[in-house]
Amino acid sequence: MKAVLTIAGSDSGGGAGIQADLKTFEAIGVFGTSAITCVTAQNPNEVTAVESISVDLVVKQITTVAKAFNLSAVKTGMLFSADIISAVADCLSTLGVKNVVVDPVMIATSGSNLLQDDAVGALKRDLLPLAGVITPNIPEAEVLLQRKISSLDEAREAAKDLYDIFSTNVLLKGGHLEMSDSNNVVDLLFCESKLYEYVLPIVEVDENHGTGCTLAAALASYIALGYDLPVAAEKAKEFVAKALSLAIRIGKHQPLNWSNKVFK
């Protein structure tokens, strides 16, 4: 079994972050390990508190896991501060970790800020160039590029520009993009100077909390299993769509369904 590491924040509501990543790893069939960067008090509607883990402890988690497991892929999510981002980047570089999937988490679905303002520079300078692929959504791509993205053509240009600027492959998530064809969602992969488009029907659900985390975790899982990036991206997108379509009502919410019984 392949081992995969997630470096991200804890979601006390269980729908995103470390919890979603580990559920995704389990469903796909890789062994999940984790390094927690922040503890949050949250549910699908709100984030009421965030406390970061010390930089030393974040690094210690990563190095201790790497000492025991041959990591086939690493996925990063909520890193919160410039200090944590720089330390994680330095640690991964020193360890020579391959197949790094960076989800540049900035804002929660609920609208809460998950990345400090001064951390964007560290993300762009230190971590994104280490990635094998980055997985921004439209708002995150707008922050990274400092411009609006309002159409599919502009999204295609953005994917290529991100690829050129950071010298890494880009899976640009299109869920926030308003298009005339409102029945489909289009994700764009710019990989090795080629553009791939993944089109699937929109899954009508009450909420989509955790879809970004799940997509990046699924992508890391399929890369760890040996799929090349275009195929891994397609399978990851299909995984999220199925998890959404099988979402189940729990209390006031309808989280994704990561049950490994569903995917086997």
Sine and cosine of phi, psi and omega as CSV:
sin_phi,cos_phi,sin_psi,cos_psi,sin_omega,cos_omega
0.00,0.00,0.68,-0.73,0.00,-1.00
-0.98,0.18,0.59,-0.80,0.04,-1.00
-0.98,-0.22,0.68,-0.73,0.01,-1.00
-0.76,-0.64,0.64,-0.77,0.00,-1.00
-0.94,-0.35,0.75,-0.66,0.19,-0.98
-0.95,-0.30,0.73,-0.68,0.06,-1.00
-0.90,-0.44,0.97,-0.25,-0.17,-0.98
-0.27,-0.96,-0.02,-1.00,0.02,-1.00
-1.00,0.01,0.34,-0.94,0.04,-1.00
-1.00,-0.01,0.74,-0.67,0.08,-1.00
-0.96,-0.27,0.95,-0.32,-0.06,-1.00
-0.90,0.44,-0.36,0.93,0.05,-1.00
-0.99,0.15,-0.13,0.99,0.10,-0.99
0.98,0.21,0.09,1.00,-0.11,-0.99
-0.98,-0.17,-0.22,0.98,-0.04,-1.00
-0.56,-0.83,-0.18,-0.98,0.09,-1.00
0.87,0.49,-0.51,-0.86,-0.03,-1.00
-0.79,0.61,-0.67,0.74,-0.06,-1.00
-0.90,0.44,-0.72,0.70,0.02,-1.00
-0.90,0.43,-0.62,0.78,-0.01,-1.00
-0.88,0.47,-0.74,0.67,-0.04,-1.00
-0.91,0.41,-0.61,0.80,0.07,-1.00
-0.90,0.44,-0.64,0.77,0.02,-1.00
-0.91,0.42,-0.72,0.69,0.03,-1.00
-0.82,0.57,-0.72,0.69,-0.03,-1.00
-0.88,0.47,-0.69,0.72,-0.05,-1.00
-0.90,0.43,-0.59,0.80,-0.06,-1.00
-0.99,0.11,-0.43,0.90,0.08,-1.00
0.96,-0.27,0.53,0.85,0.15,-0.99
-0.89,-0.46,0.33,-0.95,-0.02,-1.00
-1.00,0.01,0.88,-0.48,-0.08,-1.00
-1.00,-0.02,0.72,-0.69,0.15,-0.99
-0.83,-0.56,0.25,-0.97,-0.11,-0.99
-0.53,-0.85,0.46,-0.89,0.20,-0.98
-0.75,-0.66,0.91,-0.42,-0.09,-1.00
-1.00,0.04,0.77,-0.64,-0.02,-1.00
-0.99,-0.15,-0.52,0.85,-0.04,-1.00
-0.55,-0.84,0.46,-0.89,0.19,-0.98
-0.93,-0.36,0.80,-0.61,0.01,-1.00
-0.90,-0.43,0.46,-0.89,0.22,-0.98
-0.97,-0.26,0.96,-0.28,-0.08,-1.00
-0.45,-0.90,0.29,-0.96,0.19,-0.98
-0.65,-0.76,-0.02,-1.00,-0.07,-1.00
-0.87,0.49,-0.30,0.95,-0.04,-1.00
-1.00,-0.06,-0.46,0.89,-0.15,-0.99
-0.34,-0.94,0.40,-0.92,0.17,-0.99
-0.91,-0.41,0.90,-0.43,-0.09,-1.00
-0.99,-0.16,-0.27,0.96,0.03,-1.00
-0.32,-0.95,0.54,-0.84,0.07,-1.00
-0.66,-0.75,0.76,-0.65,0.14,-0.99
-0.75,-0.67,0.80,-0.60,-0.02,-1.00
-0.99,0.13,0.50,-0.87,0.12,-0.99
-0.99,0.17,0.48,-0.88,0.01,-1.00
-0.87,0.49,0.53,-0.85,0.01,-1.00
-0.84,0.54,-0.68,0.73,-0.02,-1.00
-0.87,0.50,-0.65,0.76,-0.03,-1.00
-0.95,0.30,-0.58,0.82,0.08,-1.00
-0.87,0.50,-0.75,0.66,0.00,-1.00
-0.90,0.45,-0.65,0.76,-0.01,-1.00
-0.89,0.45,-0.63,0.78,0.05,-1.00
-0.87,0.50,-0.72,0.70,-0.04,-1.00
-0.90,0.44,-0.75,0.66,-0.08,-1.00
-0.93,0.38,-0.57,0.82,0.00,-1.00
-0.93,0.36,-0.66,0.75,0.07,-1.00
-0.90,0.44,-0.72,0.69,-0.05,-1.00
-0.90,0.44,-0.46,0.89,0.01,-1.00
-0.93,0.37,-0.51,0.86,-0.10,-1.00
-0.99,-0.15,-0.39,0.92,-0.10,-0.99
-0.80,-0.60,0.61,-0.79,0.15,-0.99
-1.00,0.08,0.99,-0.14,-0.14,-0.99
-0.97,0.25,0.83,-0.55,0.00,-1.00
-1.00,0.05,-0.30,0.95,0.06,-1.00
-0.26,-0.97,0.39,-0.92,0.06,-1.00
-0.74,-0.67,0.68,-0.73,0.07,-1.00
-0.86,-0.51,0.77,-0.63,0.10,-1.00
-0.95,-0.32,0.57,-0.82,0.03,-1.00
-0.80,-0.60,-0.87,-0.49,-0.02,-1.00
-0.94,0.35,0.90,-0.43,0.01,-1.00
-0.93,-0.38,-0.32,0.95,0.26,-0.96
0.96,0.27,-0.82,0.57,-0.15,-0.99
-0.82,-0.57,0.35,-0.94,0.03,-1.00
-0.88,0.47,-0.63,0.78,-0.02,-1.00
-0.90,0.44,-0.68,0.73,0.01,-1.00
-0.92,0.39,-0.69,0.73,0.00,-1.00
-0.86,0.52,-0.75,0.66,-0.04,-1.00
-0.91,0.42,-0.63,0.78,0.00,-1.00
-0.93,0.38,-0.67,0.75,0.03,-1.00
-0.89,0.45,-0.70,0.72,0.01,-1.00
-0.88,0.48,-0.70,0.71,0.00,-1.00
-0.90,0.43,-0.65,0.76,-0.01,-1.00
-0.91,0.42,-0.73,0.68,0.00,-1.00
-0.90,0.44,-0.61,0.79,0.02,-1.00
-0.91,0.41,-0.69,0.72,0.00,-1.00
-0.89,0.45,-0.64,0.77,-0.01,-1.00
-0.97,0.26,-0.27,0.96,-0.02,-1.00
0.93,0.38,0.55,0.83,-0.04,-1.00
-0.92,0.39,0.68,-0.73,0.02,-1.00
-0.97,-0.23,0.24,-0.97,0.10,-0.99
0.83,0.55,0.86,0.51,0.01,-1.00
-1.00,-0.05,0.85,-0.52,0.07,-1.00
-0.97,-0.25,0.88,-0.47,-0.03,-1.00
-0.95,-0.30,0.91,-0.41,0.16,-0.99
-1.00,-0.10,0.96,-0.29,-0.11,-0.99
-0.98,0.21,0.94,0.34,-0.11,-0.99
-0.90,0.43,0.83,-0.56,-0.02,-1.00
-0.82,-0.57,-0.68,0.73,-0.09,-1.00
-0.71,-0.70,0.72,-0.69,0.04,-1.00
-0.95,0.31,0.36,-0.93,0.07,-1.00
-0.82,0.57,-0.54,0.84,0.00,-1.00
-0.96,0.28,-0.18,0.98,0.01,-1.00
0.97,-0.23,-0.10,1.00,-0.02,-1.00
-0.96,0.27,0.58,-0.81,-0.01,-1.00
-0.98,0.21,0.84,-0.54,-0.02,-1.00
-0.94,-0.34,0.11,0.99,0.03,-1.00
-0.64,-0.77,0.82,-0.57,0.01,-1.00
-0.89,0.45,0.52,-0.85,-0.09,-1.00
-0.84,0.54,-0.62,0.78,-0.06,-1.00
-0.99,0.15,0.03,1.00,-0.04,-1.00
-1.00,-0.01,-0.25,0.97,-0.03,-1.00
-0.88,0.47,-0.66,0.76,0.01,-1.00
-0.88,0.48,-0.67,0.74,0.03,-1.00
-0.91,0.41,-0.62,0.79,0.04,-1.00
-0.87,0.50,-0.74,0.67,-0.04,-1.00
-0.94,0.35,-0.62,0.78,-0.09,-1.00
-0.98,0.18,-0.69,0.72,-0.21,-0.98
-0.98,-0.21,-0.65,0.76,-0.18,-0.98
-0.99,-0.15,-0.71,0.70,-0.08,-1.00
-0.85,0.53,-0.64,0.77,0.02,-1.00
-0.91,0.42,-0.28,0.96,0.03,-1.00
-1.00,0.10,-0.24,0.97,-0.15,-0.99
-0.97,0.25,0.54,-0.84,0.20,-0.98
-0.99,0.14,-0.47,0.88,0.07,-1.00
-0.36,-0.93,0.59,-0.81,0.10,-0.99
-0.91,-0.42,0.46,-0.89,-0.14,-0.99
-0.78,-0.63,0.86,0.51,0.00,-1.00
-0.96,0.29,0.48,-0.88,0.25,-0.97
-1.00,0.03,-0.02,-1.00,-0.07,-1.00
-0.87,0.48,-0.76,0.65,0.02,-1.00
-0.86,0.51,-0.61,0.79,0.02,-1.00
-0.93,0.36,-0.64,0.77,0.07,-1.00
-0.89,0.46,-0.60,0.80,0.03,-1.00
-0.90,0.44,-0.63,0.78,0.05,-1.00
-0.92,0.40,-0.71,0.71,-0.04,-1.00
-0.91,0.43,-0.56,0.83,-0.05,-1.00
-0.99,-0.15,-0.20,0.98,-0.03,-1.00
0.85,0.53,0.71,0.70,0.09,-1.00
-0.36,-0.93,0.35,-0.94,0.01,-1.00
-0.98,0.20,0.51,-0.86,0.08,-1.00
-0.81,-0.58,0.94,-0.34,-0.18,-0.98
-0.86,-0.50,-0.03,1.00,-0.02,-1.00
-0.53,-0.85,0.20,-0.98,0.02,-1.00
-0.91,0.42,-0.63,0.78,0.04,-1.00
-0.89,0.46,-0.65,0.76,0.03,-1.00
-0.92,0.38,-0.54,0.84,0.06,-1.00
-0.92,0.39,-0.65,0.76,0.06,-1.00
-0.87,0.50,-0.70,0.72,0.03,-1.00
-0.90,0.44,-0.63,0.78,-0.01,-1.00
-0.90,0.43,-0.67,0.74,0.01,-1.00
-0.87,0.50,-0.69,0.72,0.01,-1.00
-0.92,0.40,-0.67,0.75,-0.02,-1.00
-0.91,0.42,-0.65,0.76,0.06,-1.00
-0.89,0.46,-0.66,0.75,0.05,-1.00
-0.86,0.51,-0.70,0.71,-0.03,-1.00
-0.94,0.35,-0.67,0.74,-0.09,-1.00
-0.93,0.36,-0.70,0.72,-0.12,-0.99
-0.97,-0.23,0.02,1.00,0.05,-1.00
0.80,0.60,0.69,0.72,0.03,-1.00
-0.55,-0.83,0.39,-0.92,0.04,-1.00
-0.93,0.37,0.48,-0.88,-0.13,-0.99
-0.74,-0.68,0.84,-0.55,0.19,-0.98
-0.96,-0.29,0.98,-0.21,-0.05,-1.00
-1.00,-0.03,0.90,-0.43,-0.06,-1.00
-0.98,0.18,0.77,-0.64,-0.13,-0.99
-0.98,-0.18,0.21,0.98,-0.09,-1.00
-0.88,0.48,-0.44,0.90,0.00,-1.00
-1.00,0.02,-0.05,1.00,-0.11,-0.99
-1.00,0.05,0.83,-0.56,0.05,-1.00
-1.00,0.05,0.86,-0.52,-0.02,-1.00
-0.81,-0.59,0.34,-0.94,0.02,-1.00
-0.90,0.44,-0.55,0.84,0.09,-1.00
-1.00,0.06,1.00,0.03,-0.13,-0.99
-0.99,0.14,0.01,1.00,-0.03,-1.00
-1.00,0.04,-0.20,0.98,-0.05,-1.00
-0.81,-0.58,0.42,-0.91,0.18,-0.98
-0.88,-0.47,0.67,-0.74,-0.07,-1.00
-0.88,-0.47,0.85,-0.53,0.16,-0.99
-0.97,-0.23,0.56,-0.83,-0.09,-1.00
-0.86,-0.51,0.79,-0.61,0.08,-1.00
-0.93,-0.37,0.87,-0.50,0.16,-0.99
-0.97,-0.25,0.94,-0.34,-0.16,-0.99
-0.72,-0.69,0.86,-0.51,0.05,-1.00
0.76,0.65,0.77,0.64,0.09,-1.00
0.93,0.37,0.29,0.96,0.03,-1.00
-0.80,-0.61,0.65,-0.76,0.00,-1.00
-0.99,-0.16,0.79,-0.61,0.09,-1.00
-0.91,-0.42,0.62,-0.79,0.03,-1.00
-0.85,-0.53,0.75,-0.66,-0.02,-1.00
-0.90,-0.44,0.90,-0.44,-0.08,-1.00
-0.89,-0.45,0.85,-0.53,0.08,-1.00
-0.70,-0.71,0.48,-0.88,0.05,-1.00
-0.87,0.49,0.58,-0.81,0.09,-1.00
-0.90,0.43,0.72,-0.69,0.07,-1.00
-1.00,-0.06,0.89,-0.45,-0.04,-1.00
-0.98,0.22,0.93,-0.37,0.01,-1.00
-0.68,-0.73,0.28,-0.96,0.00,-1.00
-0.96,0.29,-0.49,0.87,-0.04,-1.00
-0.46,-0.89,0.38,-0.93,0.00,-1.00
-0.77,-0.64,0.51,0.86,0.03,-1.00
-0.86,0.52,0.81,-0.58,0.07,-1.00
1.00,-0.04,0.01,1.00,-0.03,-1.00
-0.92,0.38,-0.59,0.80,0.00,-1.00
-0.92,0.40,-0.71,0.71,0.05,-1.00
-0.87,0.49,-0.71,0.71,-0.05,-1.00
-0.90,0.43,-0.66,0.75,0.02,-1.00
-0.88,0.47,-0.74,0.67,-0.02,-1.00
-0.91,0.42,-0.63,0.78,0.03,-1.00
-0.92,0.39,-0.64,0.77,0.05,-1.00
-0.91,0.41,-0.65,0.76,0.03,-1.00
-0.87,0.50,-0.71,0.70,0.03,-1.00
-0.88,0.47,-0.62,0.78,-0.01,-1.00
-0.90,0.44,-0.73,0.68,-0.03,-1.00
-0.94,0.35,-0.55,0.83,0.10,-0.99
-0.90,0.44,-0.69,0.73,0.02,-1.00
-0.87,0.49,-0.54,0.84,0.00,-1.00
-0.98,0.18,-0.04,1.00,0.13,-0.99
0.97,-0.24,0.05,1.00,0.04,-1.00
-0.96,0.27,0.61,-0.79,0.09,-1.00
-0.95,0.31,0.29,-0.96,-0.21,-0.98
-0.86,0.51,-0.71,0.70,0.00,-1.00
-0.87,0.49,-0.63,0.78,0.02,-1.00
-0.95,0.30,-0.66,0.75,0.02,-1.00
-0.87,0.49,-0.63,0.77,0.01,-1.00
-0.91,0.42,-0.67,0.74,0.01,-1.00
-0.89,0.45,-0.69,0.72,-0.02,-1.00
-0.93,0.37,-0.61,0.79,0.02,-1.00
-0.90,0.43,-0.67,0.75,0.03,-1.00
-0.90,0.44,-0.67,0.74,0.03,-1.00
-0.91,0.42,-0.59,0.81,0.03,-1.00
-0.88,0.48,-0.74,0.67,-0.01,-1.00
-0.90,0.44,-0.68,0.74,0.00,-1.00
-0.87,0.49,-0.65,0.76,0.00,-1.00
-0.94,0.34,-0.65,0.76,0.02,-1.00
-0.89,0.46,-0.57,0.82,0.07,-1.00
-0.94,0.34,-0.70,0.71,-0.07,-1.00
-0.91,0.41,-0.40,0.92,-0.02,-1.00
-0.97,-0.26,0.27,0.96,0.00,-1.00
-0.84,0.55,0.61,-0.79,-0.06,-1.00
-0.86,-0.51,0.54,-0.84,-0.01,-1.00
-0.97,0.25,0.83,-0.56,0.07,-1.00
-0.75,-0.66,0.95,-0.33,-0.04,-1.00
0.89,0.46,-0.81,-0.59,-0.03,-1.00
-1.00,0.04,-0.03,1.00,-0.18,-0.98
-0.80,-0.60,0.19,-0.98,-0.04,-1.00
-0.73,-0.68,0.97,0.26,-0.05,-1.00
-0.94,0.33,0.25,-0.97,0.11,-0.99
-0.84,0.55,0.41,-0.91,0.05,-1.00
-0.95,-0.31,0.97,-0.26,-0.02,-1.00
-0.99,-0.12,0.16,0.99,-0.11,-0.99
-0.79,0.61,0.81,-0.58,0.00,-1.00
-0.92,0.39,-0.29,0.96,0.09,-1.00
-0.92,0.38,-0.49,0.87,0.00,-1.00
-0.95,0.32,-0.58,0.82,-0.17,-0.99
-0.98,-0.18,0.11,0.99,0.00,-1.00
-0.89,-0.45,0.00,0.00,0.00,0.00
